[in-house]
Each structure stands twice: as structure tokens, then as C-alpha cells.
Amino acid sequence: MTTSLSLPAHARATLVLGLPLIGSHLAQMALHVTDTVIMGWYGVTELAALVLGTTTFFVVFILGSGFAQAVMPLVAAARGSGDETRIRRDTRMGLWLSILYGILVYPVFWFSGPILLALGQKPEVAMHGQDFLRIAGLGMVPALLIMAFKSFLAALERTQVVLWSTLAGVFVNAVLCWVLVFGRWGAPELGVEGAALASLAVQTLNFLILAVYAVTQPQLRKLRLLTRFWRADPPALKAVFRLGWPIGVTGLAESGLFSAASVMMGWIGTVELAAHGIAMEAAALTFMLHLGLSNAATVRLGQSDGAGDARALRDGAKAALLLSLAVAAVVITVFLTWPEQIIGVFTDRTKPESAQIIAYGTTLLAMAALFQLGDAMQVMALGFLRALQDTKVPMILAAISYWVIGIPSAYVLAFPMGFGGIGLWLGLTIGLAAASVSLMIRFWTHAPKVAAGSGLAPA
């Protein structure tokens, strides 16, 4: 990356890198949707157990994924400075920490039944949930390793393989899940355990695809990524850990914000909760667009940081912001123009409550349009700051925005002030706005401090 690039050129480069990442994020969502649909056909209790199990898995995963995500800015900076040794060492230690975390948390999955019962779940749902998690939990290590390899490959601008491997996983998962859940083609009928086995198989397959590509692709082979894999590198291990754990906590805080909102919406009513879930699904799909752009920005800004190119860093950030704002403008227009059609896709109009769900969901989509900018800007700012290897202070700013500002605002507006679900979503908007403003200020006040070869020391 050079300072001679114009803003349109930076934007084009970000799109080239970001579009496959966006596609892989959307494909990853398709995996979850496929499992939910198939289990919904199978049984209500099993569906509840699957939702409970996948939610538990995700919470544990998101906390540990910070180590894998830390690989992206570290490798991008090393590439920018031309240090291939650092690329290898930082990636290896990211893989090490991912494996260690996955092993340490497995007892949570094995003993998940009593935990779920203690959280007030029905016995049959808790037991099915435990059956799911005892198998699916074995996939924590490959799932985290997939994230680490994705970060490594994205930082080296090898995103096409990430997209195609994820799409292959969607197809394999759909077939395996259908066969194993229902017992087709001579296979035993395994219900939730079948869904867990399908998930484990797909995670293992995707891990193997990315690992084989990383060590056999001619231009990557020279990095000798897995040669003497057992050799520890304490400085690199410390760097990945220091950068990674705040990323994991930040992700957990953000997901906790939306989980708390769903719980509070359940207090308001069943129809409202159903509409909330649909609106959130629509918002999550559009969020993946911004997340892919944020990942691409992390790579490109990280390379500029590693090269000590302050102008390229600032211009790259401006170009990524303009792209994200353009996406947000399109999404806002769609949400406000066709809200009934969007909600209708997720509902069976023959059911008596569908009209109420569509009416309430239409209002919530207008609120989703309102918080599009805040949601987009906060994830972009987090991507920018990770490029500078700055994660601890952003973690604090995000946690305050989500939990000290966002959740209390949502509760007060929804219940004491009587605005119900609208107030709840307005509270989410306030929390996301606080995060976007504070994180953007953090980035733009620190970006000028980039010095040749040094970057911004992690806070």
C-alpha cells in the first residue's frame, strides 16, 4: 500500500478484499438457518434444545475467538513491514491459544445439562441440549482454528478460499443434517445429536481445507506455517494473548446487549418477541456487510500501520467509512420502503397472529433503520482500532456503551417510561451510538500517532 493511492482506489481495494469476507459471513449465517429449519421440521422440543445449544456454543465461542481474531491485525502489520518470521510466529501462537481454549472449555459442554437446568430450562430441553453440546462441543477446537486460519488468510489477502470453503460447508451441512436428523439413506435417526454430528463434521472439513491450503499453496508454503508447530514463542504468545482477550470480551459484551434485549422483549409479549426476532434477523444479515468491510479495513490499515504509512492508514479508513455509509444508506432505504415485505418473508400469513407480527415488525424495522448508522460505525471503528493493535481501551468503551448506557436506556424507555418494544430498540440505538462516537474518537485521535515501523502500542 502506498500513499499515492486515491480514495476511489482505496475503496476498490477494500471491496476486492471485503466482498469474499462478506460472502463467507453470510454463508456462516446460512449454516445456522439451515440447522434451525431442519430441526423445526423435526420437533418443537428438539428445536428448543438446538436453539439453546447453539446459543450456549456461540457464547463460549465468541469469548475464545478473540485469540484467533488477533491473528488478523498482527499478520497484516507483519506483512506491511515485510517480516515473514512474525507472520509465522503470530499465527502459530494464535493457533496454540485457540486449541488450549477449546480444550479447557469442553467440560462446560459435557456438564451442560445441570447448568441449563440451573438456568431454569425444562428438563427435557436441558437434556437434549446436553446431548447436542457433548458432541458439538468437540467442534470448538476446529471452529476456533477455522477462525485463526481465516484471519491469517485474510491478512494475506487470500479471501477467495475462505468464501468457497464456507459455501462448501453450507452444502455439506444441509445434506448431513437432513440425513442424520431424520435417518435418511440408511442412516440412524439421531435428532439433535444428528445436527451436532453434522456441525462437527463440517467444522472439521472446513478446518482441513483451510489448513491444507495454507501449507500447500505455493506462495504460502515458504512461510512454513506448521513446520515445528510444537515450538513455543513466548513473545508472540504474549502479543496474541494481550491483543486477543479484549477482542473476545468485546464480542461477548456486544452479543450480551442483544441477548438482554431479547429477554426484555419476552417480558412485553409473545407477538412482540416474534417480531423482534425477525427484525433482528434482518438487521443481522445487513450487519454482515459492515463486518466484512470492517475485516477488510483491519487488514489494509494494519498493513499501513506495519509499513509506517500514516497517510495510507487515514485514507484507507476514510474509504472504508464511505463504503460502509453507502451500504447503510441503501439498507435504511430498503427497511423504510419495504418493511412489510421483509417481515412477511419470515412469517406464515395463514396463521392468525401473522398480521400482528407483521404490523409490529414493520415498526421495529423502522427502528432498525435508525440504528443502522450506529451499528455500522461501531463495528468499523473496532476494525480500525484492531488494525492499530489497540483493543483494551476499546473493550472498556464498548462495554460501557452497551451495558452502562445501552441496556439501562432500553429498560427505562421500555418499562418505566412505557414505550414498550419501541423504547427498547431506541435504547439499543443509544448504546450503539455511544459506542460508535467514543470508538471513532479513539481512532481518529490515535491514528496520527503512527510512526514508521512502530505503530500504536497496545493500550
C-alpha positions in Angstrom: 0.0 0.0 0.0 1.3 3.4 -0.9 0.4 7.0 -0.2 -0.2 7.6 -3.9 -3.5 5.7 -3.9 -6.6 7.9 -4.3 -9.7 7.4 -2.2 -11.5 5.6 -5.0 -8.5 3.2 -5.4 -8.6 2.5 -1.6 -12.3 1.9 -1.9 -11.8 -0.6 -4.8 -9.1 -2.4 -2.9 -11.2 -2.7 0.2 -14.2 -4.0 -1.8 -12.0 -6.6 -3.6 -10.8 -7.9 -0.2 -14.1 -7.4 1.6 -16.7 -8.9 -0.7 -15.5 -12.5 -0.2 -15.4 -11.9 3.5 -19.0 -10.6 3.4 -20.0 -13.7 1.4 -18.3 -16.0 4.0 -20.1 -14.3 6.9 -23.5 -14.6 5.1 -22.7 -18.2 4.3 -21.9 -18.8 8.0 -25.3 -17.5 8.9 -26.8 -19.8 6.4 -25.4 -22.8 8.3 -27.3 -21.7 11.4 -30.5 -21.0 9.5 -30.3 -24.5 7.8 -30.0 -26.3 11.1 -32.9 -24.3 12.6 -35.2 -25.0 9.7 -34.4 -28.8 9.6 -34.9 -29.1 13.4 -38.1 -27.1 13.2 -39.4 -29.8 10.8 -38.3 -32.5 13.3 -39.8 -31.4 16.6 -40.6 -28.5 18.9 -38.6 -29.8 21.9 -35.7 -30.6 19.7 -35.8 -27.2 18.1 -35.8 -25.5 21.5 -32.8 -27.7 22.5 -30.9 -26.8 19.3 -31.5 -23.1 19.9 -30.4 -23.4 23.5 -27.3 -25.5 22.5 -26.2 -23.3 19.6 -26.6 -20.2 21.7 -24.5 -21.7 24.5 -21.9 -22.8 22.0 -21.8 -19.3 20.4 -21.3 -17.5 23.8 -18.4 -19.8 24.7 -17.0 -19.5 21.1 -17.2 -15.7 20.9 -15.2 -15.3 24.1 -12.4 -17.5 22.9 -12.4 -16.3 19.3 -10.5 -13.2 20.3 -7.2 -15.0 20.0 -8.0 -16.2 16.5 -9.2 -12.7 15.5 -6.0 -11.2 16.9 -4.1 -13.0 14.2 -5.5 -10.7 11.5 -4.0 -7.3 12.6 -0.8 -8.9 13.8 -0.2 -10.7 10.5 -1.3 -7.7 8.5 1.2 -5.5 10.3 3.9 -8.0 9.9 3.2 -8.2 6.2 3.3 -4.5 5.9 6.8 -4.4 7.5 7.9 -7.4 5.4 8.6 -9.6 8.4 7.7 -13.2 7.4 9.0 -14.6 10.6 6.5 -12.6 12.6 3.7 -13.8 10.3 4.6 -17.4 11.1 5.1 -17.0 14.8 2.0 -14.8 15.5 -0.2 -17.2 13.5 1.2 -20.3 15.3 0.6 -18.8 18.7 -2.9 -17.9 17.7 -3.5 -21.5 16.8 -1.9 -22.6 20.1 -4.2 -20.4 22.2 -7.3 -21.5 20.2 -6.5 -25.1 20.8 -5.8 -24.6 24.5 -9.1 -22.6 25.0 -11.1 -25.2 23.1 -9.8 -28.0 25.4 -10.3 -26.1 28.6 -13.9 -25.2 28.0 -15.1 -28.6 26.9 -16.2 -29.6 30.4 -18.7 -26.8 30.2 -20.4 -28.7 27.3 -20.1 -32.1 28.9 -21.8 -31.0 32.1 -24.2 -28.5 30.4 -27.3 -30.4 31.5 -27.1 -29.4 35.1 -26.1 -25.9 34.1 -29.1 -25.5 31.8 -31.4 -26.8 34.5 -30.0 -24.3 37.0 -30.8 -21.6 34.5 -34.5 -22.6 34.6 -34.8 -24.7 31.4 -37.3 -27.5 31.2 -35.7 -31.0 32.0 -36.3 -32.5 28.6 -35.0 -29.4 26.8 -31.9 -29.3 29.0 -31.1 -33.0 28.5 -31.5 -32.7 24.7 -29.3 -29.6 24.9 -26.7 -31.5 26.7 -26.8 -34.3 24.1 -26.2 -31.7 21.4 -23.4 -29.9 23.3 -21.5 -33.0 24.2 -21.0 -33.7 20.5 -21.0 -30.1 19.2 -18.5 -29.1 21.9 -15.9 -31.3 20.2 -16.1 -28.8 17.4 -14.9 -25.9 19.5 -11.2 -26.5 18.6 -11.8 -26.8 14.8 -14.2 -23.9 14.9 -11.6 -21.7 16.5 -8.8 -23.0 14.2 -11.0 -22.1 11.3 -11.3 -18.5 12.6 -7.5 -18.4 13.1 -6.8 -19.6 9.5 -9.4 -17.2 8.2 -7.6 -14.3 9.9 -4.3 -15.5 8.6 -5.5 -15.8 5.0 -7.5 -12.6 5.1 -4.4 -10.7 6.4 -2.5 -12.0 3.4 -5.5 -11.1 1.1 -6.4 -14.7 0.3 -10.1 -14.4 0.9 -11.5 -16.4 -2.0 -10.6 -19.7 -0.4 -12.4 -18.6 2.8 -15.6 -17.9 0.8 -15.6 -21.1 -1.2 -14.8 -23.3 1.8 -17.7 -21.8 3.8 -20.1 -22.2 0.9 -19.0 -25.9 0.6 -19.7 -26.2 4.3 -23.2 -24.9 3.8 -24.0 -27.6 1.2 -22.4 -30.4 3.2 -24.1 -29.3 6.4 -27.5 -29.2 4.8 -27.2 -32.8 3.4 -25.6 -34.3 6.5 -28.1 -32.6 8.9 -31.1 -33.8 6.9 -29.7 -37.4 6.7 -28.6 -37.7 10.3 -31.6 -35.9 11.9 -34.3 -37.8 10.1 -32.3 -41.1 9.5 -32.3 -41.0 5.6 -30.4 -43.2 3.2 -30.0 -46.0 5.8 -28.5 -43.7 8.5 -29.9 -43.9 12.1 -32.4 -41.3 13.1 -30.4 -39.2 15.6 -32.4 -36.0 16.1 -30.4 -33.2 17.8 -27.4 -35.5 18.0 -27.5 -35.8 14.2 -27.4 -32.0 13.9 -24.5 -31.9 16.3 -22.6 -34.6 14.3 -23.3 -32.7 11.0 -21.9 -29.5 12.6 -18.8 -31.3 13.9 -18.1 -32.9 10.5 -18.5 -29.5 8.7 -16.2 -27.7 11.1 -13.6 -30.4 10.8 -13.9 -30.4 7.0 -13.5 -26.6 6.8 -10.5 -26.6 9.1 -8.8 -29.2 6.9 -9.5 -27.3 3.7 -8.0 -24.1 5.1 -5.1 -25.8 6.8 -4.1 -27.7 3.7 -4.4 -24.6 1.5 -2.3 -22.6 4.0 0.6 -25.1 3.9 0.5 -26.2 0.2 -0.4 -23.1 -1.7 2.9 -22.2 -3.5 3.2 -18.6 -2.3 2.2 -19.5 1.3 4.4 -22.6 1.5 7.5 -20.6 2.0 6.1 -19.3 5.4 6.5 -22.9 6.8 3.4 -22.2 9.0 3.1 -25.6 10.6 6.8 -26.6 10.5 7.9 -27.4 14.1 4.5 -26.4 15.2 5.3 -27.6 18.8 7.9 -24.9 19.3 6.7 -22.2 21.7 7.3 -18.5 21.0 6.7 -16.6 24.3 6.9 -13.1 22.9 4.4 -13.9 20.1 2.2 -15.8 22.6 2.1 -12.8 24.8 1.3 -10.5 21.9 -1.6 -12.6 20.7 -3.0 -13.1 24.2 -2.7 -9.4 25.1 -4.5 -8.4 21.9 -7.0 -11.3 21.8 -8.7 -11.5 25.2 -10.1 -7.9 25.0 -11.5 -8.7 21.5 -13.3 -11.8 22.9 -14.7 -9.8 25.9 -15.8 -7.0 23.5 -17.7 -9.5 21.3 -19.3 -11.1 24.4 -20.4 -7.7 25.6 -22.0 -6.8 22.3 -23.8 -10.2 21.9 -24.9 -9.8 25.5 -26.6 -6.4 24.6 -28.8 -8.1 22.1 -29.4 -11.2 24.2 -30.6 -8.9 27.0 -32.9 -7.1 24.6 -34.5 -10.4 23.5 -35.1 -11.3 27.2 -36.7 -8.0 27.9 -38.8 -8.2 24.7 -40.1 -11.5 26.0 -41.4 -9.7 29.1 -43.5 -7.5 26.8 -45.3 -10.3 24.9 -45.0 -13.3 22.6 -46.1 -11.5 19.4 -43.6 -8.7 20.2 -40.8 -11.2 20.8 -41.5 -12.9 17.5 -41.5 -9.6 15.6 -38.3 -8.7 17.5 -36.6 -11.9 16.4 -37.5 -11.4 12.7 -36.3 -7.7 12.8 -33.1 -8.8 14.5 -32.5 -11.5 11.8 -32.9 -8.8 9.1 -30.6 -6.5 11.0 -28.0 -9.3 11.5 -27.9 -10.0 7.8 -27.1 -6.4 6.9 -24.6 -6.2 9.8 -22.6 -8.9 8.0 -22.0 -6.4 5.2 -20.4 -3.9 7.6 -18.5 -6.7 9.4 -16.9 -7.9 6.1 -15.8 -4.3 5.3 -14.5 -3.9 8.8 -12.4 -7.0 8.5 -11.0 -5.7 5.2 -10.2 -2.4 6.8 -8.4 -4.1 9.6 -6.1 -5.9 7.1 -5.4 -2.8 4.9 -4.9 -0.4 7.8 -2.8 -3.0 9.6 -0.6 -3.2 6.6 -0.3 0.6 6.5 0.5 0.6 10.2 3.2 -2.0 9.8 4.7 0.0 7.0 4.5 3.2 9.0 2.4 4.8 6.2 0.2 7.3 8.2 -1.4 8.8 5.1 -2.4 5.4 3.6 -3.8 4.5 7.0 -6.0 7.6 7.2 -7.1 7.4 3.6 -7.9 3.7 3.9 -10.1 4.4 6.9 -11.9 7.2 5.1 -12.6 5.0 2.1 -13.9 2.1 4.2 -16.1 4.5 6.1 -17.6 5.9 2.9 -18.3 2.3 1.7 -20.0 1.5 5.0 -22.1 4.6 4.9 -23.2 3.9 1.4 -24.3 0.4 2.4 -26.1 1.8 5.4 -27.9 4.3 3.2 -29.1 1.5 0.9 -30.2 -0.6 3.9 -32.1 2.2 5.5 -33.9 2.9 2.3 -34.9 -0.8 1.9 -36.0 -1.1 5.5 -38.2 2.0 5.3 -39.6 1.3 1.8 -40.5 -2.4 2.0 -40.8 -3.3 5.7 -44.0 -5.4 5.4 -42.5 -7.4 2.5 -39.3 -8.1 4.6 -41.2 -9.2 7.7 -43.6 -11.2 5.6 -40.8 -13.4 4.3 -40.3 -14.8 7.8 -44.0 -15.4 8.6 -46.8 -17.7 7.6 -49.6 -15.4 6.6 -52.2 -18.1 7.1 -51.7 -18.1 10.9 -54.0 -15.7 12.9 -51.1 -13.9 14.7 -49.1 -13.1 11.5 -50.9 -9.8 10.9 -49.9 -8.6 14.4 -46.3 -9.8 13.9 -46.1 -8.0 10.5 -47.6 -4.8 11.9 -45.3 -4.7 15.0 -42.2 -5.9 13.0 -42.8 -3.1 10.5 -42.4 -0.6 13.3 -39.3 -2.3 14.6 -37.7 -2.3 11.1 -38.0 1.5 11.2 -36.1 1.4 14.4 -33.5 -1.0 12.8 -33.1 1.6 10.1 -32.4 4.2 12.8 -29.7 2.2 14.5 -28.0 1.2 11.2 -25.6 4.0 11.3 -24.6 3.4 14.9 -24.2 -0.3 14.4 -22.1 0.2 11.2 -19.9 2.9 12.7 -19.1 1.0 15.9 -18.0 -2.2 14.0 -16.0 -0.2 11.6 -14.3 1.7 14.4 -13.5 -1.6 16.2 -11.9 -2.8 12.9 -9.8 0.3 12.6 -8.6 0.1 16.2 -7.7 -3.5 15.9 -5.5 -2.6 12.9 -3.6 -0.4 15.3 -3.5 -3.3 17.8 -5.5 -1.2 20.2 -8.1 -3.5 21.9 -8.1 -2.9 25.7 -9.4 0.7 25.8 -11.9 -0.1 23.0 -13.2 -3.0 25.1 -13.8 -0.7 28.0 -15.5 1.9 25.8 -17.7 -0.7 24.2 -18.7 -2.4 27.5 -19.7 1.0 28.9 -21.7 1.9 25.8 -23.5 -1.5 25.7 -24.1 -2.3 29.4 -23.9 1.0 31.3 -25.7 3.1 28.6 -27.5 0.8 26.2 -29.2 -1.8 28.4 -30.3 0.7 31.2 -31.6 3.1 28.5 -33.5 0.2 26.8 -35.1 -0.9 30.2 -36.1 2.6 31.3 -37.6 3.6 27.9 -39.4 0.3 27.5 -40.9 -0.1 31.1 -40.8 2.9 33.5 -41.4 5.3 30.6 -43.9 2.9 28.9 -42.7 2.9 25.3 -42.5 -0.9 25.2 -40.6 -2.5 22.4 -40.1 0.8 20.6 -38.4 2.2 23.7 -36.3 -1.0 23.9 -35.0 -0.6 20.4 -34.4 3.1 21.0 -32.2 2.1 24.0 -30.2 -0.2 21.7 -29.8 2.7 19.3 -28.5 4.9 22.1 -26.0 2.3 23.2 -24.7 1.7 19.7 -24.5 5.4 19.1 -22.4 5.9 22.2 -20.1 3.1 21.1 -19.7 4.5 17.6 -18.9 8.0 18.8 -16.5 7.0 21.5 -14.7 4.4 19.4 -14.4 6.8 16.4 -13.0 9.5 18.6 -10.5 6.9 20.0 -9.4 6.0 16.5 -9.1 9.5 14.9 -7.1 10.8 17.9 -4.7 7.9 17.8 -4.3 7.3 14.0 -2.0 10.4 13.6 0.4 8.8 16.1 1.5 6.1 13.7 5.3 6.2 13.4 7.4 4.4 10.8 7.8 0.8 11.8 6.3 1.2 15.2 2.5 1.7 15.0 0.4 2.4 18.1 1.4 0.4 21.2 -1.5 -1.6 22.5 -3.3 0.1 25.3 
